[in-house]
């Protein structure tokens, strides 16, 4: 009985650690995309990125570092 409690505890502990780790990878990808798309050179190649509202959003994403 005691072994089942310990196993259950470690399973819940593992689940608790999985969410922040998965979230970190998503945040890293968002920062990378934001940094890459926020550059002025990308605005020349993709004109949509030069729109002031989109540029402001991308600059905000980059500033979250």
N, C-alpha and C positions, 0 to 999 in steps of 0.2 A: 504494500500500500504506500509506504513511504517513497519507494522508488518511482511510482507513478506520479506522485506529487512533485518530486524533483524534476522528472522528465517534462511534466506539464509547465513547470516554472521556466525551464530553459527554453521550451518552445515559445512561450509568450515573450520571453526576453529576446529571442532571435527575431520574432516578428516586429518587436518594438524598434530594433536596430535597423531593420530592412528599409523602413520608410524614409528615415533621414538620409540614408546612403543613396537610395534611388532618387531622392529629391536633389541631392548635390550634383548628380550627373546631369540632370535636366537643367539645373541652374547654370552649370558650366557650359552646356551647349548653347543656352540662350545668350550668355555673355560673349561667347565666341562669335555667334551669328551677329549679335549687335555690334561688336567691334569691327567685324569685317564689312558689314553693310553700311556702317556710319561714316566710313571714310569718304572724302570728297571725290576720289577717283571712281568709286562705285557709282556715285551720282552722275558722273559723265557717261558711264556705260549703261546704266539703268535709270532713265529719266524719272521714273516714279519715285525713286529714292531721294530726288532733289526737292520734292514737295516739302515746304517748311514744316507741316504738321508731322509728316513721317520722319523727317530729319530730327525733329524735336523728340519724338518717341524713341528713336534709335540712340540719340545722345543721352537720354535718360537711362536707357538700359546699360549703356557703357559706364555711366556715372555710378552705378550700383556697386562697383567693385569695392 
